[in-house]
């Protein structure tokens, strides 16, 4: 990783709640609100945007864990601010703290773990493994 990735480095991202971000849950819930899975998506995007400038050209990162608390609802059309702050780096593990707000209201928070590895290792891990035999 490139130098400068240290505790407290942060990035702010913005988004708007769109109708495709509603909970779907196989038809069980259809309320017109910001879903937890969409919040997880926005958190992962923000965490990646924080890390990418610090990756070497020979490195890749993968999301390995996410923890979310969805605290408040937000309707379709709500403006979102996602703040991602670096919590710590240990070896090849990068942990970020995230917070999602709409105006002054805190909608959710959580943490996201990314694992940094060489692009070659990533390619090896991404290869299809033995399939079913007929």
Backbone bond lengths (Angstrom), bond angles and torsions (degrees), N, CA, C in turn:
res aa  C-N    CA-C-N  psi(-1)  N-CA   C-N-CA  omega(-1)  CA-C   N-CA-C  phi
1 X - - - 1.451 - - 1.518 109.90 -
2 X 1.310 114.53 148.62 1.455 120.37 177.83 1.524 109.85 -71.94
3 X 1.326 117.01 155.99 1.463 120.05 179.45 1.529 112.32 -67.27
4 X 1.323 115.77 157.59 1.458 122.17 174.76 1.512 115.16 107.42
5 X 1.320 117.28 -13.52 1.462 120.67 178.74 1.524 108.03 -79.07
6 X 1.325 116.15 101.06 1.462 120.47 -176.00 1.520 109.89 -140.30
7 X 1.300 115.78 161.54 1.462 122.31 -179.27 1.529 109.99 -50.79
8 X 1.331 115.01 134.42 1.457 120.86 177.73 1.518 114.79 98.03
9 X 1.342 118.38 -17.56 1.461 120.57 176.08 1.533 106.69 -61.99
10 X 1.329 117.74 135.62 1.460 119.23 -177.72 1.520 111.89 -140.00
11 X 1.319 113.79 165.03 1.463 122.37 175.24 1.522 107.14 -141.94
12 X 1.326 116.04 144.26 1.463 122.11 174.11 1.520 108.26 -111.53
13 X 1.317 116.26 134.08 1.454 122.76 176.71 1.524 108.11 -123.97
14 X 1.310 116.33 151.77 1.454 118.94 177.73 1.522 109.56 -122.90
15 X 1.322 114.66 155.56 1.460 121.93 178.52 1.528 107.38 -157.39
16 X 1.298 115.27 169.54 1.464 121.77 175.32 1.522 106.88 -127.64
17 X 1.319 117.36 138.46 1.460 121.18 178.12 1.526 108.21 -69.03
18 X 1.328 115.59 121.88 1.467 123.08 179.49 1.532 109.13 -108.53
19 X 1.307 116.35 161.89 1.471 119.40 -176.08 1.531 112.30 -62.50
20 X 1.343 117.95 -29.57 1.467 119.45 179.34 1.530 112.22 -70.65
21 X 1.334 117.63 -8.56 1.467 122.00 179.78 1.526 112.88 -90.30
22 X 1.336 117.88 2.96 1.469 121.54 178.10 1.526 109.40 -67.66
23 X 1.339 116.58 156.78 1.461 119.00 172.43 1.532 109.53 -65.05
24 X 1.291 116.92 135.15 1.468 121.22 178.11 1.532 108.89 -108.21
25 X 1.296 117.05 -53.45 1.460 123.98 175.16 1.527 113.68 43.89
26 X 1.324 115.11 49.19 1.460 121.75 176.42 1.528 112.19 53.98
27 X 1.323 115.80 36.61 1.457 120.86 176.48 1.524 115.21 84.32
28 X 1.323 118.26 -0.95 1.465 120.71 -176.49 1.524 113.20 -77.21
29 X 1.328 117.53 -32.02 1.463 121.88 179.82 1.519 107.73 -134.66
30 X 1.321 116.99 133.48 1.460 119.14 -178.18 1.519 112.32 -137.31
31 X 1.312 118.62 26.60 1.464 118.35 -178.37 1.533 110.64 -69.35
32 X 1.335 115.86 149.33 1.464 120.90 -174.00 1.530 112.51 -83.84
33 X 1.311 116.44 62.47 1.464 122.33 -177.70 1.520 110.49 -131.36
34 X 1.308 115.64 163.31 1.472 124.45 176.54 1.526 109.01 -64.56
35 X 1.313 116.51 123.16 1.464 121.02 -176.86 1.531 111.87 -85.26
36 X 1.312 114.56 159.83 1.459 120.45 176.86 1.530 110.60 -66.42
37 X 1.339 117.46 -37.28 1.473 118.40 179.22 1.526 111.17 -65.29
38 X 1.346 117.63 -33.63 1.465 119.85 177.44 1.530 110.16 -69.80
39 X 1.336 116.23 -36.57 1.462 119.85 176.24 1.530 109.65 -62.87
40 X 1.332 117.07 -42.49 1.470 121.09 177.66 1.531 110.10 -60.51
41 X 1.321 116.56 -42.01 1.465 121.72 177.59 1.528 110.37 -58.96
42 X 1.333 117.26 -49.93 1.462 120.46 -179.31 1.522 111.91 -63.41
43 X 1.323 117.10 -36.33 1.465 120.05 177.53 1.526 110.56 -66.08
44 X 1.315 116.88 -42.02 1.464 119.60 -179.58 1.530 111.10 -66.83
45 X 1.313 116.99 -39.39 1.469 120.50 177.39 1.532 109.84 -62.16
46 X 1.333 117.52 -45.98 1.466 121.01 -179.69 1.531 110.92 -62.52
47 X 1.330 117.01 -42.83 1.468 120.34 179.50 1.523 110.93 -62.62
48 X 1.329 116.76 -39.56 1.462 120.18 178.39 1.523 110.56 -66.92
49 X 1.331 117.55 -42.58 1.462 120.91 179.11 1.524 111.48 -62.33
50 X 1.317 116.95 -32.91 1.464 120.37 176.85 1.529 110.54 -66.72
51 X 1.322 117.29 -42.36 1.462 121.85 -172.75 1.530 114.23 -80.59
52 X 1.320 118.26 -37.42 1.470 122.05 -171.14 1.536 114.17 -50.24
53 X 1.333 120.66 -43.56 1.473 118.56 -179.02 1.530 114.02 -63.24
54 X 1.321 117.67 -15.81 1.463 121.37 -177.61 1.522 112.94 -100.63
55 X 1.331 117.61 -3.47 1.465 120.20 178.16 1.522 110.36 -80.83
56 X 1.324 115.70 137.96 1.463 120.90 172.36 1.525 107.76 -72.32
57 X 1.327 116.83 162.28 1.470 121.03 178.14 1.520 112.06 -62.21
58 X 1.308 117.60 -20.75 1.464 122.10 -178.79 1.531 111.90 -93.95
59 X 1.332 118.10 4.26 1.465 121.31 -175.24 1.529 112.41 -113.91
60 X 1.322 114.11 154.83 1.459 123.50 173.60 1.525 106.37 -136.89
61 X 1.312 116.77 161.69 1.461 120.84 177.12 1.521 108.50 -134.46
62 X 1.312 115.64 150.18 1.462 121.49 176.70 1.521 108.79 -129.92
63 X 1.327 115.25 143.56 1.458 119.98 173.58 1.516 108.98 -70.88
64 X 1.336 116.39 134.60 1.460 119.97 -177.23 1.526 112.85 -120.73
65 X 1.320 118.28 -23.44 1.469 120.54 179.93 1.521 109.09 -162.03
66 X 1.320 114.14 148.79 1.458 119.81 175.08 1.528 107.48 -145.48
67 X 1.317 115.09 140.11 1.460 121.57 177.07 1.522 107.02 -129.29
68 X 1.334 116.57 129.17 1.462 121.17 -174.32 1.527 110.93 -132.51
69 X 1.320 113.46 142.00 1.474 120.24 165.41 1.525 105.66 -117.17
70 X 1.318 116.64 119.56 1.466 121.82 177.73 1.522 105.72 -97.58
71 X 1.334 117.01 107.07 1.461 122.38 -168.02 1.523 115.44 -97.46
72 X 1.326 117.40 -32.06 1.468 121.96 -174.78 1.522 110.06 -140.67
73 X 1.331 117.78 149.98 1.462 120.06 175.16 1.525 111.44 -80.46
74 X 1.318 115.27 161.37 1.465 121.83 173.74 1.529 107.27 -143.71
75 X 1.329 117.38 133.74 1.462 120.47 -178.30 1.533 112.40 -79.31
76 X 1.313 115.57 165.21 1.459 121.58 173.08 1.530 106.97 -56.25
77 X 1.316 116.10 134.86 1.458 121.31 -179.89 1.518 114.34 97.45
78 X 1.326 117.94 -13.89 1.465 120.59 -178.48 1.525 110.50 -64.23
79 X 1.316 115.51 140.02 1.467 121.87 174.95 1.523 108.21 -82.09
80 X 1.331 116.66 137.46 1.461 122.26 -178.60 1.517 110.65 -119.47
81 X 1.322 115.81 145.97 1.458 122.28 169.13 1.520 106.45 -124.02
82 X 1.305 115.80 125.07 1.466 121.47 179.58 1.520 107.16 -112.88
83 X 1.326 116.92 116.25 1.462 120.98 177.11 1.520 108.23 -104.88
84 X 1.326 114.24 129.58 1.462 122.09 178.53 1.519 107.46 -119.39
85 X 1.334 116.24 123.05 1.461 122.36 -178.41 1.518 109.06 -122.98
86 X 1.324 116.38 131.11 1.459 119.27 179.17 1.524 110.08 -67.42
87 X 1.310 115.31 124.77 1.467 122.43 178.54 1.526 110.18 -88.61
88 X 1.339 117.12 -52.51 1.465 120.34 175.85 1.532 111.41 -167.94
89 X 1.328 113.52 160.87 1.458 122.70 174.13 1.521 106.50 -124.44
90 X 1.318 115.87 126.04 1.471 121.54 174.75 1.514 107.24 -130.95
91 X 1.323 114.48 116.86 1.467 120.07 -176.15 1.529 108.61 54.18
92 X 1.332 117.09 -117.17 1.468 120.01 -178.59 1.534 112.50 -103.60
93 X 1.332 116.55 15.62 1.472 121.65 -179.17 1.521 110.30 -104.55
94 X 1.335 115.22 126.04 1.458 121.64 -178.24 1.529 107.83 -118.18
95 X 1.331 116.04 118.16 1.465 121.09 -178.81 1.519 109.55 -111.87
96 X 1.331 115.19 128.45 1.462 121.57 179.17 1.519 109.88 -119.67
97 X 1.325 115.48 147.52 1.464 122.56 173.70 1.522 106.71 -101.56
98 X 1.322 116.23 137.83 1.464 121.15 -176.09 1.516 111.61 -126.94
99 X 1.318 114.27 149.96 1.455 120.89 176.61 1.525 107.95 -143.19
100 X 1.319 116.23 133.74 1.462 121.85 178.12 1.523 107.92 -114.28
101 X 1.337 115.80 128.14 1.466 121.77 -179.36 1.517 109.50 -128.05
102 X 1.313 114.36 154.43 1.457 122.08 168.68 1.520 104.81 -129.99
103 X 1.328 115.42 107.12 1.463 119.29 -171.84 1.517 108.85 63.67
104 X 1.312 117.30 -130.02 1.471 121.43 -179.73 1.524 112.39 -88.61
105 X 1.342 116.65 -6.90 1.467 119.87 -176.62 1.528 111.47 -86.40
106 X 1.299 115.84 131.02 1.464 121.81 175.09 1.522 107.81 -86.18
107 X 1.343 115.86 115.64 1.455 121.22 -178.47 1.520 112.83 -87.12
108 X 1.328 116.25 -32.14 1.456 118.70 -177.53 1.510 111.27 -172.26
109 X 1.332 114.44 166.97 1.455 120.67 175.44 1.516 109.00 -150.54
110 X 1.315 115.65 169.32 1.450 119.04 -179.48 1.509 112.66 173.06
111 X 1.326 115.27 -172.05 1.456 122.24 177.06 1.526 109.10 -131.15
112 X 1.324 114.60 155.82 1.457 120.75 179.81 1.522 108.50 -138.85
113 X 1.329 116.19 133.38 1.462 123.00 178.75 1.518 109.06 -110.04
114 X 1.339 115.44 130.72 1.461 121.72 172.45 1.526 108.53 -120.92
115 X 1.310 115.74 144.19 1.458 122.73 177.24 1.528 107.76 -109.37
116 X 1.321 116.43 124.86 1.465 121.83 179.13 1.524 108.36 -95.43
117 X 1.327 115.78 136.86 1.463 120.80 179.85 1.527 108.81 -149.53
118 X 1.314 115.17 169.65 1.470 119.01 176.37 1.524 109.02 -69.07
119 X 1.326 115.77 152.17 1.463 119.77 177.35 1.530 110.89 -61.92
120 X 1.327 115.62 -33.44 1.464 119.15 178.43 1.530 110.84 -63.86
121 X 1.328 116.58 -45.03 1.473 119.76 177.46 1.524 109.87 -62.25
122 X 1.319 117.39 -42.03 1.462 121.49 177.98 1.528 110.52 -58.56
123 X 1.331 117.13 -45.17 1.477 120.81 178.56 1.526 110.65 -60.32
124 X 1.336 116.56 -44.06 1.471 119.58 179.15 1.524 110.94 -61.21
125 X 1.333 117.22 -43.77 1.465 120.89 -178.97 1.525 111.94 -69.52
126 X 1.328 117.23 -25.15 1.462 121.70 -176.53 1.522 113.57 -85.03
127 X 1.312 116.78 -13.33 1.464 119.67 -179.34 1.523 110.30 -64.32
128 X 1.332 115.98 143.50 1.466 118.57 175.38 1.522 109.16 -61.62
129 X 1.297 114.75 138.77 1.470 119.47 177.23 1.511 108.95 -96.45
130 X 1.315 116.51 166.89 1.474 121.44 -176.65 1.513 112.98 -38.84
131 X 1.302 116.29 128.15 1.459 122.06 -179.80 1.517 111.68 -90.18
132 X 1.310 114.66 -173.99 1.469 120.53 178.50 1.519 109.46 -69.28
133 X 1.281 113.70 144.09 1.471 118.60 176.35 1.507 109.01 -102.73
134 X 1.312 115.49 137.59 1.467 121.07 -175.48 1.414 114.61 -91.62
